[in-house]
Amino acid sequence: MDEFGPGEAALTLFGSGPEEDALIALARERANVCMLPASDAFAARLESCDAVVVPSRFEAFGLVATEARMAGRPVLVADVDGLPEQVAQGGGLAAPMHDAAAIARSIRRLLQADLPAMGRAARASVRSQHDDIVAAWQAVIRKADPSNQNKTGRSPVRLAGV
């Protein structure tokens, strides 16, 4: 955030974890960074922001990005693992975010975007996600033949997807 003036971009971090004390100390040194404790009021916190940045190094799915999209907030995600799928329908941007300079470049790119339009696309992209996931699992189940016995003569092992 040293790359941005207070009138250009402000960052609010919230949550808790092993780096919390270090992040609080760093936030105190910057006028455009605020650190808030963890809270169950995630939706209310999303309402107070214009976009959500997820610079994860590893992220199989990106629940925070999905929650941001549900709140109509554009997302800027690292181009790793499952995160790029979060922006496939125009609800944000995926970019390399391997270091502070790359994150700053990505945020600058986001600041040039039409955030309200991106937020509307984000909300629209997640609207049917639950039904799409259920339908995909139902298709997998329909393809399986439960009467088919494996070579041991036992019924196939039944698995649950979570």
Secondary structure as UniProt FT lines:
FT   TURN            2..3
FT   TURN            6..8
FT   STRAND          11..14
FT   TURN            18..19
FT   HELIX           20..28
FT   TURN            31..32
FT   STRAND          33..36
FT   HELIX           42..47
FT   STRAND          52..54
FT   HELIX           63..70
FT   TURN            71..72
FT   STRAND          75..78
FT   TURN            81..82
FT   HELIX           83..87
FT   TURN            88..89
FT   STRAND          92..95
FT   HELIX           100..111
FT   HELIX           115..126
FT   TURN            127..128
FT   HELIX           129..143
FT   TURN            146..147
FT   TURN            151..152
//
